[in-house]
Amino acid sequence: MESKKVIGIMSGTSLDGVDVSLTEISGKGYDLKVKLLDSATFSYSKKLREELLKVSDSATSTVDMISTLNFYLGEIFSECALYLIQKNDLNSSDIFLIASHGQTICHIPKGIKLQGKNIKSTLQIGEPSVIAERTGITTVSDFRARDVAAYGEGAPLTPLPHYIFFHSKKKNRLIINIGGITNISFLPKNIDPFKITAFDTGPGNMLIDMAVSLFTRKKHYIDVDGLIAKKGNVNLPLLRTLRSNPFLKRIPPKSTGREEFGELYLKQLLSKFKKKMPMEDFIATLTFFTPFAIKRAVKEFLPQNIEINEIIVGGGGAKNKTMMWFLKGLFENSKVLNFAEAGADPDFFEAEAFALLGYLTAVGLNGNIPSATGAHKGRILGKIIPGKNFTELIDAMKHNHGLNLK
């Protein structure tokens, strides 16, 4: 099938803004090539970030604000997509589809008991109907819900993109994505993509970002280059508390989010340790904990008879020099690369990943990996909101499968 232009939109658990990628995807089945044509980042305003934090916390969220933000983010995402289209002198008709991850405000993979049933759920906002309406382009969104409906955890969903971008016939690779939450994908050489081991290992930058915000009274939201952590020392009592978190012992498949490692958890840590140590030590310990949790997960949940030749790190954590120094120290026997050194854009990989997942949905292919999410079966992910080019999408699906769709 001829190459298709796909726009991917990603807004992560860090709640810092929107990454948008314009990609060109070619190939058939899962033998695909993804070329990044252009990209852009749009930061959330301080006010919008605060509102998103409020609706992500059951103690401060309201249904009217959730509903309003759902449609407001749809408008924001639409403007981001249209900006990239206009910047590249394209028309909406040139774009095969838009794939929007949405903004996660709630993720409960283990479920809550209701009426005698255990109900798993996940919620990403950023109304795709608004995106399709404003752009005229068929939009695929809400990728995680179908996996949860199939008894999975809805995460991680990047293992298949990790495979398509990074699998090797000669090297055993561990892919680490350190966003708000950290997830890993283990790719032994010549691995069957649907037998990949992948799961969340714990917090990535989430606790660090919130701690920096609280310590600096919202003057800063991130530890740029890990400079605060670099000035501190790892506090062993705090580390012992962090390492005792039950999530680390949970057997994969597993995923986590703000509900487990959010503001409530941070406040519990602060109430116990803030008066006993300077900010630098607190941030340094949180920074060390992210690679510590990765190392522990590798030791406990990955095969020990397979040597990891290369570790490829992406996400915001790859920019934290102190965190990367800790990581390299813990994995001294493996070569550690960042996404750029492995041939992928480190800033826009997740936007590209969801462009790829949207493309798989459009051509009728499964996008989840049951061994990673715990779903009973592979599933075509997402919801498709038709645009003016919807017939083109149907034609692509027929071509890919040889189907006689009506």
C-alpha positions in Angstrom: 0.0 0.0 0.0 1.2 3.5 -0.8 2.6 5.6 2.1 0.1 7.6 4.2 0.5 10.8 6.1 -0.7 10.5 9.7 -0.7 13.1 12.5 -0.1 11.8 16.0 -1.1 13.7 19.1 0.3 12.9 22.5 -0.2 14.5 25.9 1.3 12.5 28.7 0.9 12.1 32.5 3.3 14.9 33.2 0.5 17.3 32.1 3.1 19.7 30.6 1.7 20.0 27.1 1.0 18.4 23.7 3.5 16.8 21.3 2.3 16.6 17.6 4.0 14.6 14.9 3.5 14.6 11.1 4.6 11.1 10.0 4.7 9.1 6.8 3.9 5.4 7.2 4.6 2.8 4.6 4.6 -1.0 4.4 2.1 -3.7 5.1 1.1 -5.7 8.1 3.5 -5.0 10.9 6.5 -4.6 8.6 6.2 -0.8 8.6 8.4 2.1 8.3 7.7 5.4 10.0 9.3 8.6 8.8 9.0 11.8 10.9 8.2 14.7 8.5 7.7 17.5 11.1 6.8 18.0 14.7 5.9 20.6 17.3 5.3 21.0 21.0 2.6 23.2 22.6 3.0 23.8 26.3 -0.1 23.9 28.5 -0.6 27.2 30.3 -0.1 27.3 34.1 -3.9 27.7 34.5 -4.8 24.7 32.3 -2.2 22.5 33.9 -3.7 23.3 37.3 -7.2 22.5 36.1 -6.0 19.2 34.7 -4.3 18.4 38.0 -7.6 19.1 39.8 -9.7 16.8 37.6 -7.1 14.1 37.9 -7.6 14.1 41.7 -10.9 12.6 43.0 -10.8 15.1 45.9 -10.9 18.1 43.6 -12.5 17.0 40.4 -16.0 17.9 39.3 -18.1 16.4 36.5 -18.8 19.8 34.9 -15.1 20.6 34.6 -14.3 17.1 33.3 -16.9 17.6 30.6 -15.7 21.1 29.8 -12.0 20.2 29.6 -12.9 17.2 27.4 -14.2 19.5 24.7 -11.7 22.3 25.4 -8.8 19.9 24.9 -10.5 18.7 21.7 -10.2 22.3 20.4 -6.6 22.5 21.5 -5.6 19.3 19.8 -7.4 20.4 16.7 -5.5 23.7 16.6 -2.2 21.7 17.0 -3.0 19.4 14.1 -4.1 22.3 11.9 -0.9 24.2 12.7 1.3 21.3 11.5 -0.8 20.9 8.4 -0.6 24.6 7.4 3.1 24.8 8.3 3.8 22.1 5.8 1.6 23.6 3.1 -0.7 20.7 3.2 -4.5 20.4 3.1 -6.7 18.3 5.3 -7.2 16.0 2.3 -3.5 15.2 2.4 -3.8 13.6 5.8 -4.9 10.0 6.1 -5.9 10.3 9.7 -5.2 11.9 13.1 -4.4 9.7 16.0 -4.9 11.3 19.4 -4.0 9.6 22.6 -5.9 12.1 24.8 -5.0 13.4 28.2 -5.2 10.7 30.9 -7.0 11.9 34.0 -7.9 8.6 35.6 -6.4 5.1 35.2 -7.6 2.2 37.5 -6.2 -1.0 35.9 -6.9 -3.1 39.0 -10.5 -2.0 39.2 -13.0 -1.0 41.8 -15.8 -3.1 43.2 -19.2 -2.0 42.1 -22.5 -3.9 42.4 -20.6 -7.1 43.0 -18.4 -6.7 40.0 -14.7 -5.6 39.7 -14.7 -2.8 37.2 -11.4 -1.8 35.5 -11.4 1.6 33.9 -9.3 4.3 32.3 -10.2 7.8 31.1 -8.5 10.0 28.5 -10.1 13.3 27.6 -9.7 15.5 24.5 -13.0 14.9 22.5 -12.1 13.3 19.1 -15.4 14.4 17.6 -14.2 18.0 18.0 -10.9 17.1 16.3 -12.7 15.4 13.3 -15.2 18.3 13.1 -12.6 21.1 13.1 -10.2 19.4 10.8 -12.4 17.3 8.6 -10.0 14.4 9.1 -10.9 10.9 10.3 -9.7 10.7 13.9 -8.8 7.6 15.9 -8.7 8.1 19.7 -9.3 6.4 23.1 -6.9 3.6 22.4 -6.7 2.2 25.9 -10.4 1.5 26.5 -10.7 -1.5 24.2 -7.7 -3.3 25.8 -9.4 -2.7 29.2 -12.7 -4.0 27.9 -10.7 -7.1 26.8 -9.6 -7.5 30.5 -6.3 -5.9 30.0 -4.8 -2.9 31.9 -4.9 -0.6 28.9 -1.1 -0.1 29.2 1.6 -0.2 28.2 0.6 0.3 24.5 4.1 1.3 23.2 5.6 -2.2 23.0 4.4 -2.8 19.4 5.8 0.6 18.3 9.0 -0.2 20.3 9.2 -3.5 18.3 8.7 -1.8 14.9 11.3 0.9 15.6 13.9 -1.0 17.6 13.9 -4.8 17.1 17.1 -6.3 16.0 18.2 -9.6 14.5 21.5 -9.5 16.3 21.1 -7.7 19.7 19.0 -8.2 22.8 17.5 -4.8 23.6 15.7 -3.3 26.6 13.6 -0.2 25.7 12.9 2.2 28.5 10.5 5.0 28.3 10.7 7.4 31.2 7.8 9.8 31.1 5.5 10.6 34.0 5.5 6.8 34.5 8.2 4.4 33.4 7.6 1.5 31.1 9.9 -1.1 29.6 9.8 -3.4 26.6 12.2 -6.4 26.4 13.2 -7.2 22.8 15.4 -10.3 22.6 16.8 -10.7 19.1 14.3 -12.1 16.6 11.5 -11.9 19.1 7.9 -12.5 18.0 6.3 -9.1 18.6 3.3 -10.7 20.2 5.5 -12.4 22.8 7.1 -9.3 24.1 7.4 -8.8 27.8 6.5 -5.2 28.7 5.1 -3.4 31.7 5.3 -0.3 33.9 8.0 -0.3 36.5 6.9 2.6 38.6 7.2 6.4 38.5 9.3 8.2 36.0 9.4 11.9 36.3 6.0 12.3 38.0 7.1 12.4 41.6 10.1 14.5 40.8 8.1 17.1 39.0 5.5 17.4 41.7 8.2 17.6 44.4 10.0 20.4 42.5 6.7 22.3 42.2 5.9 22.0 45.9 9.4 22.8 47.2 9.7 25.9 44.9 6.1 27.0 45.4 5.4 26.5 41.7 8.3 28.6 40.5 9.6 25.5 38.8 7.9 22.4 37.6 10.8 20.2 36.6 14.4 19.5 37.6 16.2 20.7 34.5 19.1 18.4 33.5 18.8 16.9 37.0 20.8 19.8 38.5 18.9 19.8 41.8 19.3 16.1 42.2 23.0 16.4 41.4 23.5 18.6 44.4 21.9 16.2 46.8 22.5 12.8 48.3 20.3 9.7 48.2 18.6 9.4 51.6 18.4 5.7 52.6 15.4 5.9 54.9 13.4 7.6 52.2 14.6 5.1 49.6 13.6 2.2 51.9 10.1 3.6 52.1 9.9 4.1 48.3 11.2 0.6 47.6 8.6 -0.9 49.9 5.8 0.3 47.6 3.7 -2.8 46.8 3.6 -1.9 43.1 7.2 -2.9 42.7 6.4 -6.5 43.9 3.3 -6.8 41.7 3.8 -9.5 39.0 3.3 -8.3 35.4 1.2 -7.5 33.4 0.9 -4.3 35.3 0.5 -0.6 34.8 0.2 2.4 37.1 -0.4 6.1 37.1 -1.2 9.2 39.1 -3.7 7.2 41.3 -0.8 5.3 42.7 2.2 7.7 42.5 0.4 11.0 42.5 0.1 14.0 44.8 -1.5 12.0 47.7 1.5 9.6 47.7 4.0 12.5 47.5 2.3 14.3 50.4 2.6 11.2 52.5 6.3 11.1 51.8 6.7 14.8 52.5 4.9 14.6 55.8 7.4 11.9 57.0 10.6 13.1 55.5 10.5 16.8 54.4 11.7 18.2 57.8 14.5 15.7 58.0 16.3 16.6 54.7 17.0 19.4 52.3 15.1 19.6 49.0 18.2 18.4 47.1 18.4 15.1 49.0 14.7 14.6 48.6 14.8 15.2 44.8 18.0 13.1 44.5 16.4 10.1 46.2 13.3 10.3 44.0 15.6 10.6 40.9 17.5 7.5 42.0 14.3 5.6 42.7 13.2 5.6 39.1 16.3 3.6 37.7 16.3 1.6 40.9 12.7 0.4 40.2 13.8 -0.4 36.6 16.7 -2.4 37.7 14.6 -4.3 40.3 12.0 -5.1 37.7 14.6 -6.4 35.2 16.1 -8.6 37.9 12.7 -10.0 39.1 10.6 -10.2 36.0 12.8 -10.7 33.0 14.7 -13.9 32.0 18.2 -13.9 33.6 19.7 -16.2 31.0 19.5 -13.6 28.3 22.2 -10.9 28.3 20.9 -7.3 27.6 23.3 -6.0 24.9 21.7 -2.5 24.6 19.4 -0.3 26.6 17.6 2.4 24.7 16.2 5.2 26.8 13.5 7.7 25.8 11.1 10.1 27.3 11.8 13.2 29.5 13.9 11.1 31.9 16.5 10.7 29.1 17.2 14.4 29.4 17.8 14.2 33.2 21.6 13.8 33.3 21.6 12.7 37.0 19.0 10.1 36.4 20.9 8.8 33.4 24.1 8.7 35.5 22.3 6.6 38.1 20.9 4.3 35.3 24.2 3.7 33.7 25.7 2.8 37.1 23.0 0.3 37.8 23.4 -1.3 34.3 27.1 -1.1 33.9 27.4 -4.2 31.8 25.0 -3.0 29.1 25.5 -0.3 26.5 23.1 2.6 27.3 21.8 4.7 24.4 19.1 7.4 24.1 16.4 7.3 21.4 18.3 9.7 19.2 21.4 7.5 19.2 19.2 4.6 18.2 17.7 6.5 15.2 14.4 7.7 16.7 13.3 11.2 17.7 13.5 11.4 21.5 11.0 14.2 21.9 8.3 12.9 19.6 8.5 9.2 19.8 5.2 8.8 21.7 3.4 11.0 19.2 4.8 8.9 16.4 3.9 5.7 18.4 0.2 6.7 18.5 0.3 7.8 14.9 1.4 4.2 14.2 -1.2 2.7 16.5 -3.9 4.8 14.8 -2.7 3.6 11.4 -2.9 -0.1 12.6 -6.5 0.6 13.7 -7.3 2.2 10.3 -6.1 -0.9 8.4 -7.8 -3.3 10.8 -4.8 -4.7 12.7 -4.4 -5.3 16.4 -2.5 -2.7 18.4 -2.1 -4.3 21.8 0.1 -7.1 23.0 -1.8 -9.3 25.5 1.5 -10.5 27.2 2.1 -6.8 28.0 -1.3 -5.6 29.0 -2.9 -8.8 30.3 -5.8 -8.6 27.7 -7.4 -12.0 26.9 -6.7 -11.4 23.2 -5.2 -9.0 20.7 -7.6 -6.2 19.7 -8.0 -3.5 17.2 -7.7 -0.4 19.4 -9.5 2.9 19.5 -12.6 4.6 18.3 -12.9 6.0 14.8 -14.6 9.3 14.2 -15.3 9.7 10.5 -14.0 12.7 8.6 -14.4 13.7 5.1 -11.8 11.2 4.0 -13.5 8.2 5.7 -14.0 6.3 2.5 -10.2 6.4 1.9 -9.8 4.7 5.2 -12.3 2.0 4.3 -10.4 1.5 1.0 -7.1 1.1 2.9 -8.7 -1.5 5.2 -10.0 -3.5 2.2 -6.6 -3.3 0.5 -4.8 -4.5 3.6 -7.1 -7.4 4.3 -8.5 -8.2 0.9 -11.9 -7.7 2.4 -15.2 -7.1 0.6 -16.6 -4.4 2.9 -19.8 -2.6 2.2 
